[in-house]
Amino acid sequence: MATTSEGGYDIRLARQEDLPRLRQIRVTVANPEGKSARKGFADAIERGEVLIMERSDGRGAPPTLLGFIEWRTRSDGSVAIRDFGTAGDQPDPVIIKRLVREMLRLVPAGPGEVELKTRANLEPWTTIVSELPGFEVSEREFSRGTWWTIWTWKGEPAPRRPERRPERGRPRR
């Protein structure tokens, strides 16, 4: 099982016993209004396709769930991010970005392509995804009475090299 631990924060694959805590996260990219309880995560957890981030407060207290990401690996090796969210009424961009990076690192042999759909008119979700390295808008579609933005990740963009200024010649005397 993959686990990353840094400074009191743990990122790990979800287990069946995490289901009640996962259902407490109501505001997600798939359910931005937080109107109804989330469908089951059991199948995705069984496939190993849900990561959670939790904070350990120590002193024997149970860890606090901060966020999750759920994806689906397709037979061609590409990945569809189905949902992600954080605790609280507003999404925490830092937690979401960290979970996405960890998911990209965890997927076997690295995904050939990652796809994610967001409602085109909903902030802060579109801002969060637009700030993720490697994600670009691939298309927009109209479905179920709303416009959707389809984001595609095709690998980390190459690091930019600092521009070199042309060397100036020595002044002539």
N, C-alpha and C positions, 0 to 999 in steps of 0.2 A: 504494500500500500504506500502510495506517495504521501510524504509529509514534508512540509517546509515550515520551519519554526524560526521566528526572528523576534527578539525583544518582547516576548509575551504574546505574540500572535502566531497562530497555527493555521496553515492551509493544508487541508487533507481531503481525500475522497470521503464523501458522505456515507454513513452507515444507516441501516434500517432504524436504529434507535434515534437517529436525528430527525426522523419524519415529523414529530410534533413541533419541533423548533422551526423546521423549514416552513411549515404551514403558517407560522406566525408572521412571516415576512409577507406583507400584503401588497406593497407597491413594488411592481417589477416592470421590466420592459414589455412583457407580454400582457400585463394587467396594470397599466399606469394609474388608473383611478383607484385601485385597491378595493373594488366593489365586492367581489365575492372571493371565497376561499379558493385557493389553488387546487387544481386536480392533483392526483397522486404523483409522487416522485418515485414510488417504489420500483417501477421498471427501470428507470434511468439509474437509480442507485445500484440496482442489481447488475446492470451493464458496466458500472464504473464510470458513469458519465455525469456525475454531479460533484463539484468541488465546493467546499465550504471554507469560510474564514471565520475563526473564532479567537476571542481574546481570553487568556487565562488570567484571572484576578488573583490567583493564589489562595492561600489559607483554606484550602479544601473546598472552596466554592466551585460550583459547576461553571464551565466556560460559557462566555456570552457569545451567541451567534451574531456575527457582523454582516455576513452576506453569503451569497451562493451564485454559482453559474451552472447551468444545465445545457448540455449539447447532445447532438446525435451524430455519430460517425456513420457515414454512408458506405455502401459497398465499394465505391470507387476510391475511398480514402479521403474524400472531402468531408468537411464538418459543417453542420448547421447549428449555430448557437440558438437554442430554443428560448431560453429565458435567463435573466439574471436580475438580482435585486439586492438591496441592503436593508438592514433594520432601520426603522424610523419612517417619517412621513416623506422625506426627500431622499433621492439616491445619493450615495456618497461616491463621487467620481474616483477618489483614490482607491477605495476598496474594489470597485468594479474593474478599474484598469489593472490592478494587481491580480485579480482573479482571472481576467482574460489572458494576461501574460503567462500565468502559471498553467492555464489550460493549454495554451499553444505549446508550452514546453513539455507538457505531459502526454499529449496525443502521440501515439506510437509513430515513429519515423517522421514526425512532423507532417501536418496536413498539407495536401497539395493546394487546397483552397478552403477558406472559411467564409461562410455566408451568414448574414444576420439581417433581419427585417425590423425596422422601427417605423412607427407612424410618423409621417413626414412633418406633422405640425406640432409634435410634442417636444418641448424642452423640459428638462435638461438632457433627455435621452439622446437626442440627435447631436448635441454638443459633446457629450461624453464619448460617443462612438467616433465622431469626427476627430477627436484628439488622440485616438488610439493609433500608434504607429502602424503603418501598413494597410489600414482600412481606407477604402475609397468607395464613393458612390458608383455602383455599376449600372443601376437603372432605377426607375420609379414605376410604380404600377398602381392602378386604381382597382381596389378589391374591397368587398364588404362595405361599400359606402364611404371609404376613406382612401386617401393617398398614402402609399407606403414607400419608404426608401429602402432599397436593397443595397447593403454594404458588402463588399468583398475584400478579403485579405488574401493576398497571394504571396505572402512572405514579408519579412522585415525589409523595409527599404534600405538600400545601401547607405552606410553612413556618409554624410556629406563631408567632403574635404574642404578645409578652409581655402577660400580663393587666394591665389598668390598674386601679389601685385607684380607687375613687370619691373624688373630691376632697372633702375635709372642709370644711365651712363654717367661717367664721371664728368664733371664740368671741365670744359677746356679753358685754359688760361691764355 
